[in-house]
Amino acid sequence: MYGLYDKEGILRFVDSDKDACIAYAELFELSSTNYCLMDLANYTKKGRGTNLDQSPEGNNN
């Protein structure tokens, strides 16, 4: 699954086909410097098991 984000970090399009995401960017005339294409399937697998609690109580450094 791929996600296409604009330069402000807003998710604009999601599809299982990378070429479909690129076609979306071309349709809306987004140049490659104005978007980021991320492989969401690999990104979420890497994120499993990560402690997302950023409270001060959990960080006694």
C-alpha positions in Angstrom: 0.0 0.0 0.0 1.4 3.4 -1.0 0.5 6.8 0.3 1.2 10.1 -1.5 1.7 13.1 0.8 1.9 16.7 -0.3 4.7 19.0 0.8 2.7 20.0 3.9 2.5 16.3 5.0 -1.2 15.9 4.1 -2.1 12.5 2.8 -3.5 13.1 -0.7 -3.9 9.6 -2.1 -3.6 5.9 -1.1 -3.5 2.9 -3.4 -1.9 -0.5 -3.6 -0.3 0.4 -7.0 2.7 2.7 -6.9 2.0 3.8 -10.5 -1.5 4.9 -9.6 -0.1 7.2 -7.0 2.3 8.7 -9.5 -0.6 9.1 -12.0 -2.6 10.9 -9.3 0.4 13.3 -8.8 0.6 13.9 -12.6 -3.1 14.5 -12.9 -3.0 17.2 -10.3 0.3 18.5 -11.7 2.3 17.8 -8.5 6.0 17.8 -9.4 8.2 15.3 -7.7 9.6 18.1 -5.4 6.1 18.7 -4.1 5.1 15.3 -2.9 6.4 12.2 -1.1 5.5 8.7 -1.9 5.7 6.2 1.0 5.4 2.4 1.1 2.9 2.3 3.9 3.0 -1.5 4.3 6.7 -1.5 5.1 6.4 1.6 7.2 3.7 0.1 9.5 5.6 -3.2 9.9 8.7 -1.4 11.1 6.6 0.6 13.6 5.1 -2.4 15.4 6.2 -2.7 19.0 7.3 0.9 19.3 6.4 2.7 22.5 4.6 5.8 21.4 4.1 7.1 24.9 6.1 10.4 25.0 4.9 11.4 28.5 7.6 12.7 30.9 6.9 9.9 33.4 8.1 7.3 30.9 11.4 9.1 30.1 13.7 9.3 33.1 16.9 10.2 31.2 
